[in-house]
Each structure stands twice: as structure tokens, then as C-alpha cells.
Amino acid sequence: PAPIVLGDGDANRYGRLLPYAVGRRVVALAPTGQRRFTWDAPARVVGLSTVGGQVAVAQEGGRVTLLEHHGWVVREESYGGEIDAVRLAFGAITVQRGRTIERRGEGRRTWRLPAGARLADATAEHAFYVARDGIHLLSFSTGRDRVIASGSRVAVDGPTIAVASARRVLLLPLG
């Protein structure tokens, strides 16, 4: 396992947060490097995601704990298996376990991914994952899955999708 788990940073009305974890200890940093909060998870941390002042903490054993910007627990979810990736989108938690993506927020839904696919990002409406044939956009409302670009990395920030392929970065509009 990685000795340090680094989460995606987020700028929001509660300030800027960058979470990381070593073992079970989660630390959220301000841009100055000052600690905003620390929290000890019940098990080793395997993934982190931050949006809107909240931090989703995925742990060994398939548990995700949602923390608010002061480090207080908002809710906990159990996924019944080891988590490969976690992404947070305004209260909705999206996880990958093996070839399955599961989204919990208002209700619970699952989708099957191709072999070797990797969840890269999620919004309130979509999951973005990388597979052999390129970058995929999966619609949570319709279940439609389509390739939107070729590349090996993808990240979404507001209305923009950033796709990396070798040394090239392509910016696409979301929508």
C-alpha cells in the first residue's frame, strides 16, 4: 500500500482544503500548509476526495466516512468490499470496487465497467473513467456510457473536462 494517500484539493466557500492520509490519520491542509483538521479513521485510509468543504475518506474494509470542513463526521457508508477509488460530488459518494461503480446520494445505483477501467472523477451527473479505448463519460441519470476522448488521465473542474494524453492536455466543455 502507498505510505501516503493524497486527495484531490478543493476551493470552496469554506476555504481551500487539500487532504492527505498516512495510515489511519487524515490531515486537511490550507494553502498556507496550516492544518485545518486531523481525524483518525477506524481503519487504514485507501482514498480521499474533497468537494464543497466535505472530505470522503475511503478505508480498508469498504467503509467511507464523510467529514465536513471542521473534521466532524457527517455520515458513514459501508460498501461490503475493498474500495479502489472514491469521488465526492456535493453529498453523493461514488466508489469503484473492482469492475463496479456505485453511487450513493439520493438513492443507490450501480454500473458495470469494462475490465481494467479506473474511476478518475465524478460530478453530480456523471462519472469519468479511463479504459483501454479512452476516456469514458457515464451518465448517472440515463446509464449512457460513451467515449469522449483518447487519453490516460481525466479531471473535471466546473464546466471543463481536462484530458491528458502523453504530453498533451485537451480541454473540453462539460455538457
Backbone as a chain_set.jsonl record, in Angstrom:
{"seq": "PAPIVLGDGDANRYGRLLPYAVGRRVVALAPTGQRRFTWDAPARVVGLSTVGGQVAVAQEGGRVTLLEHHGWVVREESYGGEIDAVRLAFGAITVQRGRTIERRGEGRRTWRLPAGARLADATAEHAFYVARDGIHLLSFSTGRDRVIASGSRVAVDGPTIAVASARRVLLLPLG", "coords": {"N": [[0.824, -1.213, 0.0], [0.3, 2.3, -0.584], [2.379, 4.639, 1.146], [1.536, 7.232, 1.694], [-1.569, 8.734, 1.168], [-2.932, 10.849, -1.113], [-5.391, 13.266, -1.476], [-7.751, 14.835, -3.757], [-7.604, 18.324, -4.128], [-9.643, 21.17, -3.116], [-11.32, 24.207, -3.707], [-13.518, 26.256, -2.024], [-16.463, 27.71, -0.45], [-15.82, 27.399, 2.19], [-13.182, 27.705, 2.323], [-9.933, 26.644, 1.193], [-9.072, 23.269, 0.777], [-6.799, 20.594, 1.16], [-6.566, 17.315, 1.377], [-4.709, 14.688, 2.997], [-3.489, 11.406, 3.846], [-1.888, 9.318, 6.204], [-1.501, 6.12, 6.935], [-3.966, 5.62, 9.262], [-4.485, 8.239, 9.909], [-5.949, 11.235, 8.957], [-5.328, 14.295, 7.419], [-6.195, 17.615, 6.807], [-5.178, 20.246, 4.841], [-4.622, 23.799, 4.666], [-4.044, 26.282, 2.048], [-1.733, 27.571, 2.927], [-0.347, 25.657, 4.21], [-1.021, 25.2, 6.76], [-2.672, 23.212, 9.213], [-6.015, 22.35, 8.839], [-7.748, 20.469, 9.944], [-7.431, 17.35, 11.761], [-8.084, 13.872, 11.661], [-8.748, 10.667, 12.931], [-9.166, 7.713, 11.313], [-11.155, 4.692, 11.515], [-9.914, 2.556, 10.229], [-7.147, 1.75, 7.975], [-6.562, 4.312, 5.591], [-7.564, 4.401, 2.202], [-8.332, 5.995, 0.114], [-9.195, 9.38, -0.858], [-11.384, 12.178, -1.264], [-12.451, 15.472, -2.102], [-14.943, 17.949, -1.916], [-16.765, 20.958, -1.894], [-16.211, 21.654, 0.804], [-16.403, 19.275, 2.143], [-15.029, 16.049, 2.966], [-14.485, 12.908, 1.646], [-13.627, 9.861, 2.994], [-12.203, 6.956, 2.184], [-11.807, 3.685, 3.421], [-9.891, 0.745, 4.393], [-11.604, -2.337, 4.188], [-13.951, -1.447, 3.127], [-15.394, 0.824, 3.962], [-16.718, 4.159, 3.891], [-16.267, 7.329, 5.143], [-17.825, 10.387, 5.587], [-16.693, 13.586, 6.025], [-17.115, 16.874, 7.388], [-16.013, 20.323, 6.869], [-14.688, 20.955, 9.284], [-13.804, 18.616, 10.19], [-15.633, 16.99, 11.39], [-17.741, 14.136, 11.633], [-20.096, 13.457, 9.161], [-21.584, 11.424, 7.897], [-21.579, 7.817, 7.547], [-20.804, 5.161, 5.334], [-21.117, 1.779, 4.296], [-19.603, -0.411, 2.045], [-19.201, -3.088, 1.612], [-16.963, -4.363, 0.508], [-13.558, -4.155, -0.688], [-12.42, -0.897, -1.564], [-11.516, 0.681, -4.539], [-11.388, 3.24, -5.615], [-12.543, 6.532, -4.776], [-14.884, 9.156, -5.168], [-16.238, 12.334, -4.59], [-19.184, 14.233, -4.887], [-20.813, 16.828, -4.086], [-22.237, 15.749, -1.741], [-23.039, 13.295, -2.805], [-21.668, 10.123, -2.997], [-19.354, 8.405, -4.911], [-18.051, 5.309, -5.66], [-15.516, 2.979, -6.71], [-15.379, -0.455, -6.938], [-13.59, -3.059, -7.763], [-14.825, -4.031, -10.849], [-17.079, -2.512, -10.65], [-19.012, 0.445, -10.411], [-20.422, 2.349, -7.898], [-22.933, 4.515, -6.822], [-23.989, 6.625, -4.277], [-26.332, 8.686, -2.848], [-28.921, 10.458, -3.301], [-30.617, 7.881, -3.182], [-29.465, 4.695, -4.524], [-27.282, 3.36, -6.877], [-25.808, 1.153, -9.305], [-23.206, 0.414, -11.7], [-21.633, -1.475, -14.281], [-18.236, -1.771, -15.207], [-15.838, -1.873, -17.949], [-13.248, -4.416, -18.156], [-10.261, -3.636, -16.428], [-10.773, -0.904, -16.257], [-10.691, 2.385, -14.737], [-11.926, 4.483, -12.281], [-11.897, 7.953, -12.491], [-12.926, 10.544, -11.973], [-15.826, 12.357, -10.786], [-19.001, 13.953, -11.085], [-22.028, 15.597, -10.02], [-23.744, 14.597, -11.922], [-22.346, 12.811, -13.606], [-19.97, 10.109, -14.135], [-16.503, 9.759, -14.702], [-14.273, 7.77, -16.367], [-11.277, 5.857, -17.063], [-10.427, 3.73, -19.653], [-9.188, 1.053, -21.774], [-9.916, 1.869, -24.366], [-10.133, 4.62, -24.187], [-11.199, 7.778, -22.694], [-14.037, 7.715, -20.752], [-17.435, 8.834, -20.394], [-19.936, 8.463, -18.149], [-23.325, 8.624, -17.765], [-25.225, 9.326, -14.94], [-28.002, 9.568, -14.793], [-29.154, 8.444, -17.138], [-27.659, 6.188, -17.678], [-26.172, 5.978, -19.922], [-23.164, 5.36, -21.605], [-20.259, 6.589, -22.932], [-17.415, 7.062, -25.091], [-15.401, 9.869, -24.799], [-12.984, 11.007, -25.427], [-9.562, 10.339, -26.394], [-7.009, 9.218, -24.231], [-5.117, 9.176, -21.126], [-5.578, 10.187, -18.625], [-8.03, 12.01, -16.738], [-9.818, 14.843, -15.546], [-12.256, 16.819, -13.899], [-13.319, 20.147, -13.658], [-15.533, 22.299, -12.58], [-17.216, 23.579, -15.363], [-15.491, 22.37, -17.155], [-13.678, 19.784, -18.766], [-10.658, 18.189, -18.377], [-8.369, 16.487, -20.287], [-5.679, 14.307, -20.439], [-3.126, 13.204, -22.565], [-0.314, 11.549, -23.183], [2.0, 14.03, -23.624], [0.208, 16.03, -23.988], [-2.55, 18.169, -23.257], [-5.983, 18.352, -23.334], [-8.744, 20.497, -23.343], [-12.127, 20.248, -22.715], [-15.577, 21.178, -23.102], [-18.006, 20.621, -20.555], [-20.974, 19.074, -21.014]], "CA": [[0.0, 0.0, 0.0], [1.014, 3.588, -0.617], [2.579, 5.164, 2.504], [0.757, 8.467, 1.813], [-2.695, 8.853, 0.238], [-3.189, 12.262, -1.371], [-6.704, 13.517, -2.054], [-7.866, 15.98, -4.661], [-7.869, 19.561, -3.411], [-10.884, 21.847, -3.473], [-11.525, 25.579, -3.253], [-14.956, 26.41, -1.822], [-16.81, 28.81, 0.458], [-15.219, 27.139, 3.491], [-11.742, 27.836, 2.171], [-9.304, 25.628, 0.35], [-8.655, 22.086, 1.518], [-6.047, 19.54, 0.497], [-6.429, 16.242, 2.363], [-3.814, 13.554, 2.793], [-3.56, 10.454, 4.951], [-0.804, 8.382, 6.457], [-2.128, 5.086, 7.754], [-5.347, 5.958, 9.623], [-4.584, 9.658, 10.216], [-6.31, 12.136, 7.859], [-4.985, 15.696, 7.683], [-6.637, 18.555, 5.774], [-4.316, 21.422, 4.868], [-4.948, 25.062, 3.998], [-2.992, 26.606, 1.073], [-0.524, 28.014, 3.632], [0.277, 24.497, 4.832], [-1.582, 25.078, 8.108], [-3.671, 22.151, 9.338], [-7.41, 22.749, 9.11], [-8.184, 19.478, 10.924], [-6.939, 15.98, 11.669], [-9.099, 12.899, 12.065], [-8.252, 9.296, 12.891], [-10.137, 6.774, 10.757], [-11.156, 3.391, 12.187], [-9.048, 1.626, 9.501], [-6.198, 2.42, 7.076], [-7.19, 5.081, 4.52], [-7.168, 3.958, 0.86], [-8.716, 7.005, -0.868], [-9.746, 10.636, -0.354], [-11.941, 13.085, -2.259], [-12.924, 16.688, -1.447], [-15.805, 18.867, -2.67], [-17.69, 21.792, -1.123], [-15.918, 21.66, 2.227], [-16.521, 17.937, 2.704], [-13.99, 15.105, 2.579], [-14.858, 11.499, 1.695], [-12.472, 9.067, 3.399], [-12.39, 5.522, 1.947], [-10.932, 2.93, 4.31], [-9.851, -0.7, 4.226], [-12.813, -2.982, 4.664], [-15.098, -0.983, 2.37], [-16.15, 1.894, 4.621], [-16.441, 5.549, 3.532], [-16.747, 8.296, 6.124], [-17.925, 11.74, 5.048], [-16.362, 14.596, 7.038], [-17.318, 18.253, 6.971], [-14.783, 21.116, 6.834], [-14.006, 21.017, 10.58], [-13.386, 17.259, 10.53], [-16.695, 16.267, 12.075], [-18.366, 13.091, 10.818], [-21.438, 13.74, 8.668], [-22.222, 10.116, 7.753], [-20.723, 6.689, 7.176], [-21.394, 4.193, 4.414], [-20.362, 0.541, 4.156], [-19.745, -0.895, 0.677], [-19.131, -4.54, 1.58], [-15.804, -4.868, -0.226], [-12.477, -3.185, -0.779], [-12.669, 0.235, -2.45], [-10.378, 1.031, -5.385], [-11.387, 4.689, -5.837], [-13.693, 7.252, -4.235], [-15.056, 10.531, -5.631], [-17.336, 13.007, -3.92], [-19.812, 15.298, -5.677], [-21.868, 17.512, -3.353], [-23.007, 14.832, -0.914], [-23.152, 11.975, -3.435], [-20.398, 9.405, -2.974], [-19.183, 7.433, -5.987], [-16.892, 4.456, -5.41], [-15.241, 1.854, -7.594], [-14.956, -1.709, -6.314], [-13.38, -3.967, -8.887], [-15.386, -3.523, -12.098], [-18.372, -1.889, -10.353], [-19.14, 1.798, -9.864], [-21.644, 2.508, -7.11], [-23.18, 5.904, -6.424], [-24.978, 6.79, -3.216], [-26.688, 10.067, -2.543], [-30.366, 10.27, -3.275], [-30.762, 6.541, -3.731], [-28.267, 3.876, -4.708], [-27.244, 2.753, -8.206], [-24.524, 0.557, -9.678], [-22.923, 0.211, -13.119], [-20.503, -2.373, -14.532], [-17.199, -1.187, -16.048], [-15.015, -2.839, -18.687], [-12.065, -4.903, -17.443], [-9.128, -2.719, -16.395], [-11.195, 0.5, -16.18], [-10.343, 3.067, -13.49], [-12.678, 5.704, -11.996], [-10.982, 9.092, -12.379], [-13.586, 11.716, -11.415], [-17.285, 12.3, -10.814], [-19.769, 15.152, -10.774], [-23.362, 15.209, -9.569], [-24.46, 13.937, -13.016], [-21.545, 11.901, -14.43], [-18.696, 9.511, -13.722], [-15.498, 9.759, -15.757], [-13.305, 6.712, -16.116], [-10.298, 5.576, -18.105], [-10.375, 2.329, -20.088], [-8.255, 0.873, -22.898], [-10.34, 2.589, -25.574], [-10.153, 6.062, -23.986], [-11.871, 8.411, -21.561], [-15.485, 7.485, -20.83], [-18.384, 9.614, -19.616], [-21.093, 7.647, -17.791], [-24.413, 9.454, -17.244], [-25.931, 8.691, -13.837], [-29.455, 9.579, -14.995], [-29.594, 7.571, -18.231], [-26.831, 4.994, -17.784], [-25.444, 6.019, -21.188], [-21.711, 5.338, -21.451], [-19.655, 6.864, -24.234], [-16.036, 7.539, -25.126], [-15.402, 11.297, -25.147], [-11.651, 11.413, -25.893], [-8.498, 9.375, -26.122], [-6.125, 9.749, -23.216], [-4.818, 8.305, -19.995], [-5.997, 10.866, -17.392], [-9.127, 12.953, -16.9], [-10.266, 15.537, -14.341], [-13.312, 17.783, -14.183], [-13.35, 21.312, -12.782], [-16.656, 23.131, -13.024], [-17.759, 23.219, -16.681], [-14.399, 21.966, -18.04], [-13.07, 18.464, -18.642], [-9.263, 18.182, -18.807], [-7.946, 15.151, -20.689], [-4.243, 14.233, -20.718], [-2.665, 12.113, -23.417], [1.134, 11.754, -23.302], [2.388, 15.375, -23.176], [-0.815, 16.953, -24.468], [-3.749, 18.308, -22.436], [-7.117, 18.849, -24.121], [-9.836, 20.994, -22.519], [-13.425, 20.063, -23.36], [-16.698, 21.675, -22.299], [-18.89, 19.608, -19.983], [-22.362, 19.39, -21.359]], "C": [[0.86, 1.266, 0.0], [1.193, 4.109, 0.808], [1.786, 6.446, 2.759], [-0.34, 8.442, 0.757], [-3.0, 10.335, 0.101], [-4.547, 12.415, -2.039], [-6.661, 14.666, -3.037], [-8.214, 17.21, -3.829], [-9.146, 20.21, -3.898], [-10.873, 23.263, -2.905], [-13.037, 25.79, -3.172], [-15.217, 27.508, -0.813], [-16.247, 28.62, 1.863], [-13.699, 27.296, 3.451], [-11.219, 26.742, 1.267], [-8.814, 24.492, 1.235], [-7.851, 21.169, 0.619], [-5.843, 18.442, 1.532], [-5.34, 15.24, 1.963], [-3.956, 12.644, 3.998], [-2.285, 9.636, 5.001], [-1.374, 7.348, 7.413], [-3.589, 5.408, 7.987], [-5.555, 7.454, 9.841], [-4.848, 10.471, 8.959], [-5.986, 13.554, 8.302], [-5.499, 16.53, 6.515], [-5.831, 19.835, 5.933], [-4.957, 22.614, 4.179], [-3.842, 25.335, 2.978], [-1.668, 27.05, 1.708], [0.248, 26.847, 4.227], [-0.209, 24.268, 6.249], [-2.631, 23.969, 8.12], [-5.039, 22.752, 9.632], [-8.011, 21.793, 10.135], [-7.401, 18.191, 10.729], [-8.055, 15.077, 12.178], [-8.501, 11.517, 11.938], [-9.371, 8.36, 12.45], [-10.077, 5.455, 11.531], [-10.223, 2.362, 11.527], [-8.135, 2.423, 8.577], [-6.942, 3.074, 5.916], [-6.637, 4.619, 3.169], [-7.535, 4.967, -0.223], [-9.352, 8.203, -0.205], [-10.31, 11.438, -1.516], [-12.572, 14.259, -1.526], [-13.774, 17.518, -2.394], [-16.658, 19.65, -1.677], [-17.455, 21.791, 0.372], [-16.09, 20.317, 2.898], [-15.413, 17.048, 2.161], [-14.542, 13.694, 2.733], [-13.589, 10.698, 1.954], [-12.807, 7.593, 3.203], [-11.354, 4.769, 2.765], [-10.941, 1.449, 3.951], [-11.11, -1.301, 4.815], [-14.076, -2.462, 4.002], [-15.944, 0.082, 3.024], [-15.726, 3.247, 4.056], [-17.076, 6.426, 4.599], [-16.722, 9.667, 5.476], [-17.718, 12.731, 6.185], [-16.714, 15.976, 6.513], [-16.043, 19.046, 7.236], [-14.066, 21.301, 8.17], [-13.515, 19.635, 11.017], [-14.428, 16.456, 11.276], [-17.354, 15.282, 11.121], [-19.795, 13.49, 10.465], [-22.219, 12.438, 8.52], [-21.177, 9.076, 7.398], [-21.505, 5.736, 6.292], [-20.509, 2.963, 4.388], [-20.656, -0.042, 2.782], [-19.51, -2.393, 0.538], [-17.983, -5.123, 0.77], [-14.773, -3.769, -0.35], [-12.743, -2.138, -1.855], [-11.395, 0.576, -3.206], [-10.26, 2.534, -5.596], [-12.646, 5.28, -5.222], [-13.692, 8.655, -4.817], [-16.32, 11.076, -4.991], [-17.865, 14.108, -4.815], [-21.023, 15.81, -4.914], [-22.812, 16.546, -2.64], [-23.191, 13.451, -1.504], [-21.758, 11.349, -3.472], [-20.406, 8.374, -4.093], [-17.927, 6.633, -5.688], [-16.743, 3.438, -6.531], [-14.759, 0.708, -6.736], [-14.819, -2.713, -7.437], [-13.895, -3.346, -10.171], [-16.726, -2.819, -11.9], [-18.196, -0.467, -9.857], [-20.467, 1.841, -9.121], [-21.743, 3.952, -6.66], [-24.272, 5.932, -5.376], [-25.126, 8.276, -2.935], [-28.173, 10.035, -2.306], [-30.629, 8.936, -3.958], [-29.412, 5.88, -3.936], [-28.342, 3.201, -6.069], [-25.868, 2.178, -8.462], [-24.448, 0.401, -11.19], [-21.703, -0.69, -13.222], [-19.531, -1.705, -15.499], [-16.498, -2.271, -16.862], [-13.813, -3.272, -17.84], [-10.936, -3.872, -17.537], [-9.487, -1.247, -16.3], [-10.896, 1.061, -14.786], [-11.144, 4.356, -13.361], [-11.705, 6.849, -11.766], [-11.627, 10.305, -11.727], [-15.091, 11.506, -11.476], [-17.846, 13.677, -10.51], [-21.114, 14.688, -10.246], [-24.1, 14.393, -10.633], [-23.691, 12.839, -13.738], [-20.383, 11.284, -13.659], [-17.786, 9.544, -14.932], [-14.502, 8.659, -15.419], [-12.432, 6.481, -17.328], [-10.319, 4.082, -18.381], [-9.419, 2.246, -21.276], [-8.619, 1.712, -24.118], [-10.485, 4.095, -25.37], [-10.843, 6.498, -22.706], [-13.381, 8.256, -21.756], [-16.244, 8.464, -19.943], [-19.596, 8.72, -19.403], [-22.13, 8.556, -17.161], [-25.128, 8.703, -16.121], [-27.427, 8.606, -14.094], [-29.911, 8.59, -16.054], [-28.836, 6.251, -18.299], [-26.028, 4.948, -19.072], [-23.946, 6.164, -20.915], [-21.101, 5.56, -22.818], [-18.222, 7.335, -24.07], [-16.067, 8.995, -25.569], [-14.053, 11.773, -25.662], [-10.695, 10.243, -25.722], [-7.574, 10.022, -25.103], [-5.947, 8.781, -22.078], [-5.218, 8.91, -18.648], [-7.131, 11.827, -17.714], [-9.47, 13.557, -15.542], [-11.293, 16.58, -14.762], [-13.218, 18.907, -13.161], [-14.428, 22.24, -13.307], [-17.155, 22.664, -14.375], [-16.701, 22.68, -17.655], [-13.883, 20.576, -17.709], [-11.646, 18.58, -19.175], [-8.858, 16.741, -19.067], [-6.464, 15.198, -21.032], [-3.952, 13.003, -21.551], [-1.203, 12.389, -23.726], [1.476, 13.149, -22.779], [1.373, 16.437, -23.57], [-2.011, 16.978, -23.51], [-4.82, 18.967, -23.302], [-8.199, 19.29, -23.146], [-11.128, 20.903, -23.297], [-14.518, 20.668, -22.495], [-17.522, 20.499, -21.769], [-20.306, 19.986, -20.372], [-22.785, 18.925, -22.681]], "O": [[1.979, 1.287, 0.511], [0.259, 4.033, 1.607], [1.403, 6.725, 3.895], [-0.076, 8.161, -0.412], [-3.295, 11.005, 1.092], [-4.823, 11.769, -3.05], [-5.663, 15.379, -3.139], [-9.039, 17.129, -2.919], [-9.674, 19.858, -4.952], [-10.467, 23.483, -1.764], [-13.755, 25.533, -4.138], [-14.281, 28.171, -0.365], [-16.2, 29.57, 2.645], [-13.018, 27.044, 4.445], [-11.989, 26.006, 0.651], [-8.226, 24.713, 2.293], [-8.185, 20.987, -0.552], [-5.048, 18.6, 2.459], [-5.09, 14.985, 0.785], [-4.474, 13.047, 5.04], [-1.689, 9.309, 3.975], [-1.691, 7.658, 8.562], [-4.373, 5.468, 7.04], [-6.697, 7.899, 9.948], [-4.074, 10.414, 8.003], [-6.323, 13.965, 9.412], [-5.261, 16.186, 5.357], [-5.798, 20.435, 7.008], [-5.732, 22.463, 3.235], [-2.797, 24.687, 3.031], [-0.609, 26.918, 1.096], [1.372, 27.021, 4.699], [0.139, 23.268, 6.876], [-3.384, 23.804, 7.161], [-5.197, 23.554, 10.552], [-8.69, 22.217, 11.07], [-6.791, 17.965, 9.684], [-8.863, 15.475, 13.017], [-7.824, 11.216, 10.955], [-10.391, 8.23, 13.126], [-9.053, 5.141, 12.137], [-9.791, 1.41, 12.178], [-8.318, 3.629, 8.408], [-7.841, 2.472, 5.327], [-5.428, 4.462, 2.997], [-7.101, 4.821, -1.365], [-9.966, 8.093, 0.857], [-9.779, 11.388, -2.626], [-13.159, 14.083, -0.458], [-13.383, 17.767, -3.535], [-17.208, 19.079, -0.735], [-18.407, 21.917, 1.142], [-15.939, 20.22, 4.116], [-14.919, 17.253, 1.052], [-15.011, 13.318, 3.808], [-12.6, 10.832, 1.233], [-13.6, 7.031, 3.959], [-10.183, 5.145, 2.808], [-11.861, 0.957, 3.298], [-11.62, -0.824, 5.828], [-15.165, -2.968, 4.273], [-17.114, 0.232, 2.673], [-14.549, 3.472, 3.775], [-18.257, 6.289, 4.92], [-15.718, 10.064, 4.884], [-18.452, 12.729, 7.173], [-16.619, 16.222, 5.311], [-15.083, 18.497, 7.776], [-12.927, 21.767, 8.182], [-12.894, 19.491, 12.07], [-14.143, 15.355, 11.747], [-17.506, 15.568, 9.934], [-20.599, 13.818, 11.338], [-23.366, 12.343, 8.955], [-20.055, 9.396, 7.006], [-22.706, 5.533, 6.475], [-19.285, 3.078, 4.451], [-21.818, -0.159, 2.391], [-19.613, -2.92, -0.569], [-18.044, -6.29, 0.384], [-15.074, -2.594, -0.143], [-13.236, -2.464, -2.935], [-10.331, 0.74, -2.61], [-9.153, 3.052, -5.741], [-13.684, 4.622, -5.152], [-12.639, 9.278, -4.949], [-17.329, 10.382, -4.865], [-17.09, 14.837, -5.434], [-22.129, 15.292, -5.072], [-24.016, 16.525, -2.896], [-23.477, 12.509, -0.764], [-20.795, 11.972, -3.921], [-21.335, 7.575, -4.215], [-16.857, 7.207, -5.486], [-17.709, 3.082, -7.206], [-13.855, 0.862, -5.915], [-15.816, -3.167, -7.999], [-13.461, -2.259, -10.553], [-17.435, -2.556, -12.871], [-17.353, -0.192, -9.002], [-21.501, 1.425, -9.643], [-20.772, 4.539, -6.18], [-25.339, 5.345, -5.552], [-24.144, 9.007, -2.805], [-28.634, 9.635, -1.238], [-30.839, 8.878, -5.169], [-28.367, 6.421, -3.577], [-29.335, 2.547, -6.39], [-24.876, 2.652, -7.908], [-25.464, 0.275, -11.872], [-20.836, -0.67, -12.348], [-19.954, -1.133, -16.504], [-16.553, -3.45, -16.51], [-13.415, -2.565, -16.914], [-10.691, -3.307, -18.603], [-8.588, -0.407, -16.264], [-10.851, 0.328, -13.798], [-11.06, 5.228, -14.226], [-10.794, 6.738, -10.945], [-10.956, 11.033, -10.996], [-15.572, 10.587, -12.138], [-17.248, 14.462, -9.775], [-21.314, 13.49, -10.046], [-24.975, 13.593, -10.304], [-24.3, 12.012, -14.417], [-19.885, 11.843, -12.682], [-18.243, 9.375, -16.062], [-13.956, 8.622, -14.317], [-12.775, 6.845, -18.453], [-10.238, 3.269, -17.461], [-8.901, 3.267, -21.728], [-7.739, 2.209, -24.821], [-10.918, 4.792, -26.288], [-11.043, 5.717, -21.776], [-13.925, 8.623, -22.797], [-15.764, 8.869, -18.885], [-20.214, 8.268, -20.367], [-21.863, 9.193, -16.142], [-25.587, 7.578, -16.319], [-28.065, 7.652, -13.65], [-30.954, 7.956, -15.891], [-29.314, 5.295, -18.91], [-25.283, 3.996, -19.304], [-23.524, 6.985, -20.1], [-21.382, 4.817, -23.759], [-17.856, 7.925, -23.053], [-16.677, 9.328, -26.585], [-13.974, 12.837, -26.276], [-10.979, 9.286, -25.002], [-7.381, 11.238, -25.114], [-6.542, 7.703, -22.058], [-5.198, 8.214, -17.632], [-7.196, 12.388, -18.808], [-9.42, 12.877, -14.517], [-11.205, 17.15, -15.85], [-13.061, 18.667, -11.963], [-14.262, 22.885, -14.342], [-17.487, 21.49, -14.539], [-16.975, 22.545, -18.848], [-13.676, 20.229, -16.547], [-11.446, 19.024, -20.305], [-8.98, 15.881, -18.195], [-6.037, 16.035, -21.828], [-4.456, 11.912, -21.285], [-0.879, 13.339, -24.439], [1.261, 13.425, -21.598], [1.665, 17.63, -23.489], [-2.433, 15.934, -23.011], [-4.586, 20.005, -23.919], [-8.541, 18.55, -22.224], [-11.225, 21.419, -24.411], [-14.398, 20.672, -21.27], [-17.706, 19.5, -22.465], [-20.77, 21.09, -20.087], [-23.932, 19.137, -23.072]]}, "num_chains": 1, "name": "protein.A"}
